[in-house]
Amino acid sequence: MVRYDFESLKGKLTREILASRPPTLWKWREMLPVRKAEDCVTLGEWMTPIVDAPKLAAEAGMEEGGALLVKDEGRLPTGSFKARGLVMAVSMAKELGVTRMAMPTNGNAGAAMSAYCSRCGIETYIFAPEDTPDTNIREMALQGANVWRVNGYIDDCGKIVGGGKEEMNWFDTSTLKEPYRIEGKKTMGLELVEQFGWDDLPDVIMYPTGGGTGLIGMWKAFAELKKLGLIKPDTKLPKMVAVQATGCAPMVNAYDAGEEFATRVDGAFTRSAMGIRVPAAVGDFLILRAVRESGGWAVAVTDDAIDEGVEEFAKKEGFLLCPEGAATYAAFKKGLADGKIKKTDRVLLFNCATGLKYPMPPSNNDIDRHEPIDYGEIAKGI
C-alpha cells in the first residue's frame, strides 16, 4: 500500500482548492503517488457522472429519500474504470524507468495498459484467457500491445507473466503485484465523495468484484479523506458490497464462511461478465476486510439476472450497462428482497465499462424499399 505524509498536507489541500481545479483524476495529485507533473501519462481522465435511474427505482418501490444511482465509468479513456488504475501504474512505471510491462487480463485492464504504455513508449505484453471477447483482443493489439490468448483462466495467464519476469525482463503488472493501481482506483472514492457534497455519502455502494482493487481503493480513499479533514470524522461511510457471479464467487464463499482468505474456484464460469471471472484474487483479505469493516456484504447473482439487468436498464432508462455493471443492479434487487437494502437507502451502482464494448442481442428487422411499405407490420414492433 502507498502511504502519504498527511500530517504535513493537512490544511494545505482544501475543498475550495479542489473545486477550483479542472475536474480530472489528476486534481487529487497530492493524494496520488506520481511526484513529477511530466511523468503523468494522460489521455483525459475526466470525472465520471453519477446518473439517476428513477424509473427502475420506482419499480423497485424505493421510498422518499431513497435512490438508485449509477457511477458511469464507461466515460473514461478506453471505455472502462481500468483506465484509473493503469494510468497510475504506467505513470509510476515511467517515473521509475520501467521500459517493458506485462499483465494478465480479462480484457479491459489490458486495453487500458496498452493505451497508456503506447502513449509514453513502454513496450507491452498481454496474456488473456482464450474466450476473452474478440473486441478486447483486437483493441489491445491495435493499441500496440503484444497479445496472446491462453487456454486457461486469468490466474493461469498470471503464472505466465510471473514466470517470464527474469527471461523477458518485464515488470509484472498483475493485480496487486504493485501498489499503484489501487491508488488510481481510489480516485473513484475521492470523486464520489465530492459529488455527494463531502459529508452525505450514499448508504450502499455495490461494486462488481474480480480482483477488487477498486473496492479496496475506495475504502482507503475514505480513510485518507478523514485523516486530511476533508470529510468529518463522524461522516457515515457507505456499506461496501462485493458483487460476483454465481459461477465464480470466491469472495462470497469466504464471506459466508466467515473466512479471512478465499479458496480458489475451480471451473469458474460466467456467460457474459468476464471482468468478474477471477477464480482467485491476490487481495482477497483486503476485499473481505473492507466489506466487513463497512458493514457491507458479498453477494452472487446469476447470469440470467445479469442479462435481464442489461435489458431492463437499456429499455427503461436508456442506459447501456456492461454485464458487470448489470450484476450490481441484480444484486441491488436481491438486497431489497432480502431486507439488506432499505427502500429509503441511496444505493450507488458501479458501471465499470461502456456497454458498447460487449456483444448485444441481434436486431433483424429489414425493409425492402422497392416493395409497398406495410405500416401495420411496422406498428407491431412498437
PyMOL commands that set and color helices and strands:
alter all, ss='L'
color gray80, all
select helices_A, chain A and resi 6-9+15-19+25-31+37-39+54-59+73-75+77-79+82-95+108-120+134-142+154-163+165-168+180-185+187-195+213-228+250-257+274-276+284-293+303-317+323-337+355-357+375-380
alter helices_A, ss='H'
color red, helices_A
select strands_A, chain A and resi 50-52+67-72+100-104+123-129+146-150+171-172+204-208+239-245+297-301+346-351
alter strands_A, ss='S'
color yellow, strands_A
deselect
rebuild
show_as cartoon
